[in-house]
Amino acid sequence: MAAARGQWVLLLVALALAVPARAEPPPRATVAFVTERPEIDGALDDPVWRQATVVDDFTQVEPAEGAPPTFRTEVRFVSDTDSLFIAFRAYDPDPGAIVANLMARDAFLFFDDNFTLILDTFHDRRNGYFFQVNPNGGRRDATFTPQRFEENWDGIWYAKARIDDEGWTAEIEIPFKTLSFRSGSNVWGLNMTRRVRRLNEDDRWADPVIQRMLINVGQAGELVGLAHADQGIGLDVVPAAAVRRIDDSDGDIHETKFEPSLDAFYRLLPSLTASLTANTDFAETEVDERQVNLTRFALFFPEKRDFFLQDSGIFNFGGLRNENGIPFFSRRIGLDAAGEPVRLPVGGKISGRVGRFNIGALDIQQDSHANVDSQNIVVGRVSANVLAESTMGILVTHGDPLTNVDNSLVGADFNYRSTTLFKNKTVTANAWTQYSSTSGTEDQQGAWGGQLSYPNDIVHWRLKFKEIQENFNPALGFVNRPGIRQYDGNWRYRIRPQHSIFRTIDQKIAGSLVTDRNDVVQTANLFYTPFELATQIDDVFNIQLAHLFDRIDEPFFVVPGYGIPEGSYHFTSAITTIRTSRNRKLRVYTTIGVGGFYNGWGIRVNPKLEWRPSAHWLLAAELDERRFYDMEGYEVLPNGSIGPIRSFDFVRRLIRVRININFTPDLSWKTFAQYDNASDSISIQSRLHWIIVEGREIFLVLGQDVDTADGDFRAGRTEPVAKIGWTLRF
């Protein structure tokens, strides 16, 4: 293993030394300074726009890379000291054919006509902000780093759009108080794209190569003229108040609570923000989607709480994403072992960038709960920008939100990326090491790993390795399988036929091998997709073959009452998927699989329907049913002891239903209901969200649980909440 780790180090050093210069200067757009602000109404009739330089040199990326755009696009930039303003004009000779099915804030607008803007405010070719608008005025935003696209981030910005006889237009205002940047910097990184959905056409301003995604800012253009950008005193104060009623007969809880809270954000520097939260309340957070777990290991659920999402990319580590071995996972804070909220009386965070350093520090006080004492939780992260597009850094954590055991962690990582090593290609690599320290535990508390990837369009591959020792315990992270070595790899080859109904034809292979630390194989899987066909409007059909191996050292209770016996199991399955495009009014997404499952066999049927009669409505339903037959397992006897091996069948069923009504882009009502037969219960969340203006919003949320055991429907916990939050900017 030492030799293998040495080869990784030599490879990363070789990559780091190979950093050729950029071949040609990037395109530039100029911001005109104005004293009169345009009205953000979607019409481009404000006189101020005549002072701006027109940017119209877009190039096709898809379907004909390097070709001129089918339709002309114009973008203009102006600003005062407070905001950046963007005017967008999309010419289209057939406005009635413009695809605009969505309207909601943060809807996935990729399958509508849209305009997307990327701002690399530090001009470090690593990180940035993502803003997107469609012809209905639907808005989507995110932050991104080379390792993570954080779509749950919500910034304060404004956009309006309209369709007219010449195509469609949009006006955007991005307050400088919403962004982090270096004060006095005159140049930011910039890229833009326009999507013409019915033609599957993507027209990009800078770096118009299909091999790289838009958020890969290593070859982005430049936005010039922002030295005057001012954030005021840089203070946002967000007082909020929630009224919550809880009626839970099972827990004998019947109470009404008034819960004030306060968040405050202060720019210590234009690029460094200090955040304070008091009596933090997450009443408005969307409920998690239930998942079917047929493994022996805990599942990962994403973070959705706004306080932890701000500048969350700074805490990313080693290219690890949503997987075993993450050193810091913010959902560990403020939630107990059952996922129920735990009060956070006060907390603070410092995040941002100083020079070439990226800094994140989090300090939270968590209340006592169950048998866990109140405690202080600390996370620190510092990384430095090195080479042209790479970083290296350290991360430390202290605290265990779920126990009274003292726990700390320290980790170091190197994250390499180059968009110039190979022409029009990207290559990335990561290397990391971590060590946890848990009181009462002496050794075997380390973890290390790395990956090398070539994430490009035609050829896309990745190799990955990690080793996690038996006692590695990041109490503020996520580990669901210690004591292993894991090897992962995937490869895709893509064909882009010319003059065909198919946009892409993909062939894929992915595999994973997990051994114990004596190199005895524990789990292995291999997935082969001989073809995946995608049409020009993104209707998709694929077939996948899978072979899996699993070694069970003790009975595995995949279903209550029966344990699959110890042993080594090989099983094979076949899966097919049919998925129609999201730009159709009626979308069908169906997965059907059949094959072995340990010592039996099973079939999975997973149909989904989405109907969008207009931009104001979405009605969706999904069934995920998995039936297993001819299984054999130890029977659990009434006294709890293990009995003889018997045959059994079982079913796992999950149903989801969504009804979303978008009255305007700023007023929505979303209802989400879920049922699964493992818990034999239904949960419903109905959520009315009114954005009065960005940063000032009202939520009315109703949570309702229903117990469906024995075929009865009995109301469980009922929890209505009314919450108002009001951002004050100084």
MOFEN-V769880 format. One record per residue. N is the residue number from 0. OMEGA is omega in whole degrees, 0 to 359 (NA if undefined). BURIAL is # if it has 24 or more other ideal C-beta (glycine too) atoms within 12 Angstrom, else .. Layout:
n=N omega=OMEGA burial=BURIAL
n=N omega=OMEGA burial=BURIAL
//
This chain:
n=0 omega=179 burial=.
n=1 omega=178 burial=.
n=2 omega=180 burial=.
n=3 omega=179 burial=.
n=4 omega=177 burial=.
n=5 omega=178 burial=.
n=6 omega=176 burial=.
n=7 omega=182 burial=#
n=8 omega=180 burial=.
n=9 omega=180 burial=.
n=10 omega=180 burial=#
n=11 omega=178 burial=#
n=12 omega=179 burial=.
n=13 omega=178 burial=.
n=14 omega=183 burial=#
n=15 omega=182 burial=#
n=16 omega=183 burial=.
n=17 omega=183 burial=.
n=18 omega=180 burial=.
n=19 omega=181 burial=.
n=20 omega=177 burial=.
n=21 omega=190 burial=.
n=22 omega=184 burial=.
n=23 omega=182 burial=.
n=24 omega=181 burial=.
n=25 omega=173 burial=#
n=26 omega=182 burial=#
n=27 omega=170 burial=.
n=28 omega=185 burial=#
n=29 omega=176 burial=#
n=30 omega=176 burial=#
n=31 omega=177 burial=#
n=32 omega=183 burial=#
n=33 omega=177 burial=#
n=34 omega=178 burial=.
n=35 omega=182 burial=.
n=36 omega=174 burial=.
n=37 omega=174 burial=#
n=38 omega=183 burial=.
n=39 omega=181 burial=#
n=40 omega=180 burial=.
n=41 omega=177 burial=#
n=42 omega=184 burial=.
n=43 omega=184 burial=#
n=44 omega=178 burial=.
n=45 omega=179 burial=#
n=46 omega=184 burial=.
n=47 omega=182 burial=#
n=48 omega=179 burial=#
n=49 omega=178 burial=.
n=50 omega=186 burial=#
n=51 omega=174 burial=#
n=52 omega=180 burial=.
n=53 omega=174 burial=.
n=54 omega=185 burial=#
n=55 omega=184 burial=#
n=56 omega=177 burial=.
n=57 omega=180 burial=#
n=58 omega=178 burial=#
n=59 omega=168 burial=#
n=60 omega=173 burial=#
n=61 omega=356 burial=#
n=62 omega=183 burial=#
n=63 omega=184 burial=.
n=64 omega=177 burial=#
n=65 omega=181 burial=.
n=66 omega=175 burial=.
n=67 omega=177 burial=.
n=68 omega=176 burial=#
n=69 omega=181 burial=#
n=70 omega=182 burial=#
n=71 omega=177 burial=.
n=72 omega=178 burial=#
n=73 omega=177 burial=#
n=74 omega=178 burial=#
n=75 omega=180 burial=#
n=76 omega=169 burial=#
n=77 omega=176 burial=#
n=78 omega=164 burial=#
n=79 omega=181 burial=#
n=80 omega=187 burial=.
n=81 omega=189 burial=#
n=82 omega=169 burial=#
n=83 omega=181 burial=#
n=84 omega=181 burial=#
n=85 omega=173 burial=#
n=86 omega=184 burial=#
n=87 omega=176 burial=#
n=88 omega=177 burial=#
n=89 omega=178 burial=#
n=90 omega=180 burial=#
n=91 omega=182 burial=#
n=92 omega=181 burial=.
n=93 omega=183 burial=.
n=94 omega=180 burial=.
n=95 omega=180 burial=.
n=96 omega=178 burial=.
n=97 omega=181 burial=#
n=98 omega=181 burial=#
n=99 omega=184 burial=#
n=100 omega=189 burial=#
n=101 omega=182 burial=#
n=102 omega=191 burial=#
n=103 omega=171 burial=#
n=104 omega=177 burial=#
n=105 omega=172 burial=#
n=106 omega=180 burial=#
n=107 omega=191 burial=.
n=108 omega=185 burial=#
n=109 omega=185 burial=#
n=110 omega=166 burial=#
n=111 omega=162 burial=#
n=112 omega=181 burial=#
n=113 omega=172 burial=#
n=114 omega=183 burial=#
n=115 omega=183 burial=#
n=116 omega=178 burial=#
n=117 omega=178 burial=#
n=118 omega=173 burial=#
n=119 omega=193 burial=#
n=120 omega=177 burial=#
n=121 omega=181 burial=#
n=122 omega=180 burial=#
n=123 omega=177 burial=#
n=124 omega=181 burial=#
n=125 omega=191 burial=#
n=126 omega=177 burial=#
n=127 omega=178 burial=#
n=128 omega=183 burial=#
n=129 omega=178 burial=#
n=130 omega=184 burial=#
n=131 omega=179 burial=#
n=132 omega=177 burial=#
n=133 omega=186 burial=#
n=134 omega=176 burial=#
n=135 omega=186 burial=#
n=136 omega=173 burial=#
n=137 omega=185 burial=#
n=138 omega=176 burial=#
n=139 omega=180 burial=#
n=140 omega=182 burial=#
n=141 omega=165 burial=#
n=142 omega=181 burial=#
n=143 omega=171 burial=#
n=144 omega=177 burial=#
n=145 omega=183 burial=#
n=146 omega=190 burial=#
n=147 omega=172 burial=#
n=148 omega=186 burial=#
n=149 omega=185 burial=#
n=150 omega=179 burial=#
n=151 omega=176 burial=#
n=152 omega=176 burial=#
n=153 omega=176 burial=#
n=154 omega=177 burial=#
n=155 omega=176 burial=#
n=156 omega=190 burial=#
n=157 omega=178 burial=#
n=158 omega=172 burial=#
n=159 omega=181 burial=#
n=160 omega=177 burial=#
n=161 omega=174 burial=#
n=162 omega=179 burial=#
n=163 omega=185 burial=.
n=164 omega=182 burial=.
n=165 omega=182 burial=.
n=166 omega=175 burial=#
n=167 omega=184 burial=#
n=168 omega=175 burial=#
n=169 omega=171 burial=#
n=170 omega=184 burial=#
n=171 omega=171 burial=#
n=172 omega=177 burial=#
n=173 omega=179 burial=#
n=174 omega=178 burial=#
n=175 omega=177 burial=#
n=176 omega=180 burial=#
n=177 omega=190 burial=#
n=178 omega=167 burial=#
n=179 omega=179 burial=#
n=180 omega=178 burial=#
n=181 omega=180 burial=#
n=182 omega=178 burial=#
n=183 omega=179 burial=.
n=184 omega=184 burial=#
n=185 omega=186 burial=.
n=186 omega=172 burial=#
n=187 omega=170 burial=#
n=188 omega=184 burial=#
n=189 omega=164 burial=#
n=190 omega=184 burial=#
n=191 omega=174 burial=#
n=192 omega=172 burial=#
n=193 omega=177 burial=#
n=194 omega=172 burial=#
n=195 omega=195 burial=#
n=196 omega=186 burial=#
n=197 omega=177 burial=#
n=198 omega=187 burial=#
n=199 omega=185 burial=#
n=200 omega=177 burial=#
n=201 omega=180 burial=#
n=202 omega=187 burial=#
n=203 omega=182 burial=#
n=204 omega=181 burial=#
n=205 omega=176 burial=#
n=206 omega=185 burial=#
n=207 omega=179 burial=#
n=208 omega=185 burial=#
n=209 omega=182 burial=#
n=210 omega=183 burial=#
n=211 omega=177 burial=#
n=212 omega=182 burial=#
n=213 omega=185 burial=#
n=214 omega=172 burial=#
n=215 omega=190 burial=#
n=216 omega=180 burial=#
n=217 omega=180 burial=#
n=218 omega=181 burial=#
n=219 omega=175 burial=#
n=220 omega=184 burial=#
n=221 omega=174 burial=#
n=222 omega=190 burial=#
n=223 omega=174 burial=#
n=224 omega=186 burial=#
n=225 omega=181 burial=#
n=226 omega=182 burial=.
n=227 omega=184 burial=.
n=228 omega=186 burial=#
n=229 omega=180 burial=#
n=230 omega=183 burial=#
n=231 omega=175 burial=.
n=232 omega=172 burial=.
n=233 omega=182 burial=#
n=234 omega=170 burial=.
n=235 omega=175 burial=#
n=236 omega=185 burial=#
n=237 omega=172 burial=#
n=238 omega=180 burial=.
n=239 omega=178 burial=#
n=240 omega=179 burial=#
n=241 omega=172 burial=#
n=242 omega=187 burial=#
n=243 omega=174 burial=#
n=244 omega=180 burial=#
n=245 omega=172 burial=#
n=246 omega=183 burial=.
n=247 omega=183 burial=.
n=248 omega=181 burial=.
n=249 omega=180 burial=.
n=250 omega=182 burial=.
n=251 omega=179 burial=.
n=252 omega=176 burial=.
n=253 omega=186 burial=.
n=254 omega=174 burial=.
n=255 omega=183 burial=.
n=256 omega=169 burial=#
n=257 omega=189 burial=.
n=258 omega=173 burial=#
n=259 omega=177 burial=.
n=260 omega=182 burial=#
n=261 omega=170 burial=#
n=262 omega=177 burial=#
n=263 omega=182 burial=#
n=264 omega=182 burial=#
n=265 omega=179 burial=#
n=266 omega=173 burial=#
n=267 omega=170 burial=#
n=268 omega=176 burial=#
n=269 omega=182 burial=#
n=270 omega=185 burial=#
n=271 omega=186 burial=#
n=272 omega=171 burial=#
n=273 omega=182 burial=#
n=274 omega=176 burial=#
n=275 omega=175 burial=#
n=276 omega=180 burial=#
n=277 omega=182 burial=#
n=278 omega=188 burial=#
n=279 omega=182 burial=#
n=280 omega=181 burial=#
n=281 omega=186 burial=#
n=282 omega=185 burial=#
n=283 omega=185 burial=#
n=284 omega=179 burial=#
n=285 omega=182 burial=#
n=286 omega=177 burial=#
n=287 omega=171 burial=.
n=288 omega=175 burial=.
n=289 omega=180 burial=#
n=290 omega=174 burial=.
n=291 omega=181 burial=#
n=292 omega=177 burial=.
n=293 omega=178 burial=#
n=294 omega=177 burial=#
n=295 omega=191 burial=.
n=296 omega=182 burial=.
n=297 omega=180 burial=.
n=298 omega=182 burial=.
n=299 omega=175 burial=#
n=300 omega=186 burial=#
n=301 omega=175 burial=#
n=302 omega=178 burial=#
n=303 omega=186 burial=#
n=304 omega=190 burial=#
n=305 omega=184 burial=#
n=306 omega=182 burial=#
n=307 omega=182 burial=#
n=308 omega=182 burial=#
n=309 omega=181 burial=#
n=310 omega=182 burial=#
n=311 omega=180 burial=#
n=312 omega=179 burial=#
n=313 omega=182 burial=#
n=314 omega=177 burial=#
n=315 omega=188 burial=#
n=316 omega=166 burial=#
n=317 omega=183 burial=#
n=318 omega=179 burial=#
n=319 omega=183 burial=#
n=320 omega=170 burial=#
n=321 omega=188 burial=.
n=322 omega=177 burial=#
n=323 omega=176 burial=#
n=324 omega=179 burial=#
n=325 omega=182 burial=#
n=326 omega=180 burial=#
n=327 omega=181 burial=#
n=328 omega=192 burial=#
n=329 omega=178 burial=#
n=330 omega=174 burial=#
n=331 omega=185 burial=#
n=332 omega=175 burial=#
n=333 omega=176 burial=#
n=334 omega=179 burial=#
n=335 omega=185 burial=.
n=336 omega=178 burial=.
n=337 omega=180 burial=.
n=338 omega=179 burial=.
n=339 omega=183 burial=.
n=340 omega=172 burial=#
n=341 omega=185 burial=#
n=342 omega=174 burial=#
n=343 omega=185 burial=#
n=344 omega=183 burial=#
n=345 omega=177 burial=#
n=346 omega=179 burial=#
n=347 omega=179 burial=#
n=348 omega=170 burial=#
n=349 omega=183 burial=#
n=350 omega=178 burial=#
n=351 omega=185 burial=#
n=352 omega=176 burial=#
n=353 omega=185 burial=#
n=354 omega=179 burial=.
n=355 omega=182 burial=#
n=356 omega=175 burial=#
n=357 omega=191 burial=#
n=358 omega=173 burial=#
n=359 omega=178 burial=#
n=360 omega=183 burial=#
n=361 omega=179 burial=#
n=362 omega=185 burial=#
n=363 omega=171 burial=#
n=364 omega=180 burial=#
n=365 omega=180 burial=#
n=366 omega=172 burial=#
n=367 omega=177 burial=.
n=368 omega=184 burial=.
n=369 omega=180 burial=.
n=370 omega=182 burial=.
n=371 omega=181 burial=.
n=372 omega=170 burial=.
n=373 omega=182 burial=.
n=374 omega=178 burial=#
n=375 omega=183 burial=#
n=376 omega=186 burial=#
n=377 omega=174 burial=#
n=378 omega=176 burial=#
n=379 omega=181 burial=#
n=380 omega=174 burial=#
n=381 omega=173 burial=#
n=382 omega=181 burial=#
n=383 omega=173 burial=#
n=384 omega=179 burial=#
n=385 omega=184 burial=#
n=386 omega=184 burial=#
n=387 omega=187 burial=#
n=388 omega=190 burial=#
n=389 omega=178 burial=#
n=390 omega=169 burial=#
n=391 omega=185 burial=#
n=392 omega=178 burial=#
n=393 omega=177 burial=#
n=394 omega=176 burial=#
n=395 omega=174 burial=#
n=396 omega=174 burial=#
n=397 omega=178 burial=#
n=398 omega=176 burial=#
n=399 omega=185 burial=#
n=400 omega=186 burial=#
n=401 omega=179 burial=#
n=402 omega=175 burial=.
n=403 omega=180 burial=.
n=404 omega=179 burial=.
n=405 omega=184 burial=.
n=406 omega=176 burial=#
n=407 omega=178 burial=#
n=408 omega=171 burial=#
n=409 omega=181 burial=#
n=410 omega=177 burial=#
n=411 omega=182 burial=#
n=412 omega=173 burial=#
n=413 omega=185 burial=#
n=414 omega=184 burial=#
n=415 omega=172 burial=#
n=416 omega=175 burial=#
n=417 omega=173 burial=#
n=418 omega=181 burial=#
n=419 omega=181 burial=#
n=420 omega=174 burial=#
n=421 omega=185 burial=.
n=422 omega=177 burial=.
n=423 omega=180 burial=#
n=424 omega=176 burial=#
n=425 omega=172 burial=#
n=426 omega=179 burial=#
n=427 omega=176 burial=#
n=428 omega=179 burial=#
n=429 omega=171 burial=#
n=430 omega=184 burial=#
n=431 omega=174 burial=#
n=432 omega=181 burial=#
n=433 omega=174 burial=#
n=434 omega=177 burial=#
n=435 omega=178 burial=#
n=436 omega=181 burial=#
n=437 omega=182 burial=#
n=438 omega=181 burial=.
n=439 omega=179 burial=.
n=440 omega=189 burial=.
n=441 omega=189 burial=.
n=442 omega=180 burial=.
n=443 omega=182 burial=.
n=444 omega=184 burial=#
n=445 omega=174 burial=#
n=446 omega=178 burial=#
n=447 omega=180 burial=#
n=448 omega=179 burial=#
n=449 omega=177 burial=#
n=450 omega=176 burial=#
n=451 omega=184 burial=#
n=452 omega=180 burial=#
n=453 omega=191 burial=#
n=454 omega=184 burial=#
n=455 omega=192 burial=#
n=456 omega=185 burial=#
n=457 omega=176 burial=#
n=458 omega=182 burial=.
n=459 omega=178 burial=#
n=460 omega=179 burial=#
n=461 omega=173 burial=#
n=462 omega=189 burial=#
n=463 omega=178 burial=#
n=464 omega=171 burial=#
n=465 omega=172 burial=#
n=466 omega=182 burial=#
n=467 omega=182 burial=#
n=468 omega=190 burial=#
n=469 omega=186 burial=#
n=470 omega=177 burial=#
n=471 omega=188 burial=#
n=472 omega=174 burial=#
n=473 omega=187 burial=#
n=474 omega=175 burial=#
n=475 omega=180 burial=#
n=476 omega=182 burial=#
n=477 omega=174 burial=#
n=478 omega=178 burial=#
n=479 omega=178 burial=#
n=480 omega=177 burial=#
n=481 omega=176 burial=#
n=482 omega=185 burial=#
n=483 omega=162 burial=#
n=484 omega=184 burial=#
n=485 omega=179 burial=#
n=486 omega=181 burial=#
n=487 omega=175 burial=#
n=488 omega=172 burial=#
n=489 omega=183 burial=#
n=490 omega=176 burial=#
n=491 omega=172 burial=#
n=492 omega=186 burial=.
n=493 omega=173 burial=#
n=494 omega=175 burial=.
n=495 omega=184 burial=#
n=496 omega=175 burial=.
n=497 omega=175 burial=.
n=498 omega=183 burial=.
n=499 omega=174 burial=.
n=500 omega=181 burial=.
n=501 omega=175 burial=#
n=502 omega=180 burial=#
n=503 omega=170 burial=#
n=504 omega=185 burial=#
n=505 omega=167 burial=#
n=506 omega=188 burial=#
n=507 omega=171 burial=#
n=508 omega=176 burial=#
n=509 omega=180 burial=#
n=510 omega=179 burial=#
n=511 omega=178 burial=#
n=512 omega=178 burial=#
n=513 omega=175 burial=#
n=514 omega=168 burial=#
n=515 omega=186 burial=.
n=516 omega=169 burial=.
n=517 omega=177 burial=.
n=518 omega=172 burial=.
n=519 omega=185 burial=.
n=520 omega=178 burial=.
n=521 omega=182 burial=#
n=522 omega=175 burial=#
n=523 omega=174 burial=#
n=524 omega=179 burial=#
n=525 omega=180 burial=#
n=526 omega=180 burial=#
n=527 omega=176 burial=#
n=528 omega=182 burial=#
n=529 omega=175 burial=.
n=530 omega=169 burial=#
n=531 omega=184 burial=#
n=532 omega=176 burial=#
n=533 omega=180 burial=#
n=534 omega=182 burial=#
n=535 omega=178 burial=#
n=536 omega=172 burial=#
n=537 omega=160 burial=#
n=538 omega=189 burial=#
n=539 omega=173 burial=#
n=540 omega=175 burial=#
n=541 omega=174 burial=#
n=542 omega=180 burial=#
n=543 omega=175 burial=#
n=544 omega=184 burial=#
n=545 omega=171 burial=#
n=546 omega=184 burial=.
n=547 omega=174 burial=#
n=548 omega=177 burial=#
n=549 omega=176 burial=#
n=550 omega=181 burial=#
n=551 omega=182 burial=#
n=552 omega=176 burial=.
n=553 omega=186 burial=.
n=554 omega=182 burial=#
n=555 omega=185 burial=#
n=556 omega=180 burial=#
n=557 omega=177 burial=#
n=558 omega=181 burial=#
n=559 omega=176 burial=.
n=560 omega=181 burial=.
n=561 omega=179 burial=#
n=562 omega=177 burial=#
n=563 omega=186 burial=#
n=564 omega=174 burial=#
n=565 omega=178 burial=.
n=566 omega=178 burial=.
n=567 omega=187 burial=.
n=568 omega=170 burial=#
n=569 omega=175 burial=.
n=570 omega=186 burial=#
n=571 omega=179 burial=.
n=572 omega=176 burial=#
n=573 omega=184 burial=#
n=574 omega=174 burial=#
n=575 omega=181 burial=#
n=576 omega=172 burial=#
n=577 omega=184 burial=#
n=578 omega=177 burial=#
n=579 omega=188 burial=#
n=580 omega=177 burial=#
n=581 omega=179 burial=#
n=582 omega=171 burial=#
n=583 omega=178 burial=#
n=584 omega=178 burial=.
n=585 omega=181 burial=.
n=586 omega=178 burial=#
n=587 omega=181 burial=#
n=588 omega=186 burial=#
n=589 omega=173 burial=#
n=590 omega=178 burial=#
n=591 omega=179 burial=#
n=592 omega=177 burial=#
n=593 omega=179 burial=#
n=594 omega=182 burial=#
n=595 omega=175 burial=#
n=596 omega=186 burial=#
n=597 omega=183 burial=#
n=598 omega=176 burial=#
n=599 omega=177 burial=#
n=600 omega=183 burial=#
n=601 omega=177 burial=#
n=602 omega=178 burial=#
n=603 omega=174 burial=#
n=604 omega=187 burial=#
n=605 omega=177 burial=#
n=606 omega=175 burial=#
n=607 omega=176 burial=#
n=608 omega=174 burial=#
n=609 omega=180 burial=#
n=610 omega=177 burial=.
n=611 omega=180 burial=#
n=612 omega=175 burial=.
n=613 omega=178 burial=.
n=614 omega=183 burial=#
n=615 omega=189 burial=#
n=616 omega=166 burial=#
n=617 omega=175 burial=#
n=618 omega=185 burial=#
n=619 omega=177 burial=#
n=620 omega=181 burial=#
n=621 omega=172 burial=#
n=622 omega=174 burial=#
n=623 omega=183 burial=#
n=624 omega=180 burial=#
n=625 omega=182 burial=#
n=626 omega=183 burial=.
n=627 omega=187 burial=#
n=628 omega=173 burial=.
n=629 omega=176 burial=.
n=630 omega=175 burial=#
n=631 omega=182 burial=#
n=632 omega=175 burial=#
n=633 omega=176 burial=#
n=634 omega=175 burial=#
n=635 omega=183 burial=.
n=636 omega=182 burial=.
n=637 omega=180 burial=.
n=638 omega=178 burial=.
n=639 omega=180 burial=.
n=640 omega=181 burial=.
n=641 omega=181 burial=.
n=642 omega=183 burial=.
n=643 omega=177 burial=.
n=644 omega=179 burial=.
n=645 omega=175 burial=.
n=646 omega=177 burial=.
n=647 omega=172 burial=#
n=648 omega=174 burial=.
n=649 omega=182 burial=#
n=650 omega=169 burial=#
n=651 omega=185 burial=#
n=652 omega=177 burial=#
n=653 omega=180 burial=#
n=654 omega=176 burial=#
n=655 omega=177 burial=#
n=656 omega=177 burial=#
n=657 omega=171 burial=#
n=658 omega=181 burial=#
n=659 omega=175 burial=#
n=660 omega=178 burial=#
n=661 omega=180 burial=#
n=662 omega=174 burial=.
n=663 omega=174 burial=.
n=664 omega=184 burial=#
n=665 omega=180 burial=#
n=666 omega=183 burial=.
n=667 omega=176 burial=#
n=668 omega=184 burial=#
n=669 omega=177 burial=#
n=670 omega=184 burial=#
n=671 omega=180 burial=#
n=672 omega=181 burial=#
n=673 omega=175 burial=#
n=674 omega=168 burial=#
n=675 omega=185 burial=#
n=676 omega=174 burial=#
n=677 omega=177 burial=#
n=678 omega=183 burial=.
n=679 omega=182 burial=.
n=680 omega=175 burial=#
n=681 omega=171 burial=#
n=682 omega=181 burial=#
n=683 omega=170 burial=#
n=684 omega=176 burial=#
n=685 omega=195 burial=#
n=686 omega=175 burial=#
n=687 omega=185 burial=#
n=688 omega=179 burial=#
n=689 omega=173 burial=#
n=690 omega=181 burial=#
n=691 omega=162 burial=.
n=692 omega=182 burial=.
n=693 omega=180 burial=#
n=694 omega=178 burial=#
n=695 omega=192 burial=.
n=696 omega=180 burial=#
n=697 omega=176 burial=#
n=698 omega=167 burial=#
n=699 omega=188 burial=#
n=700 omega=174 burial=#
n=701 omega=173 burial=#
n=702 omega=181 burial=#
n=703 omega=173 burial=#
n=704 omega=179 burial=#
n=705 omega=178 burial=.
n=706 omega=182 burial=.
n=707 omega=181 burial=#
n=708 omega=177 burial=.
n=709 omega=177 burial=.
n=710 omega=178 burial=.
n=711 omega=175 burial=.
n=712 omega=184 burial=.
n=713 omega=181 burial=.
n=714 omega=176 burial=.
n=715 omega=183 burial=#
n=716 omega=175 burial=#
n=717 omega=187 burial=#
n=718 omega=172 burial=#
n=719 omega=181 burial=#
n=720 omega=170 burial=#
n=721 omega=183 burial=#
n=722 omega=174 burial=#
n=723 omega=175 burial=#
n=724 omega=189 burial=#
n=725 omega=181 burial=#
n=726 omega=175 burial=#
n=727 omega=184 burial=.
n=728 omega=181 burial=#
n=729 omega=NA burial=.
//
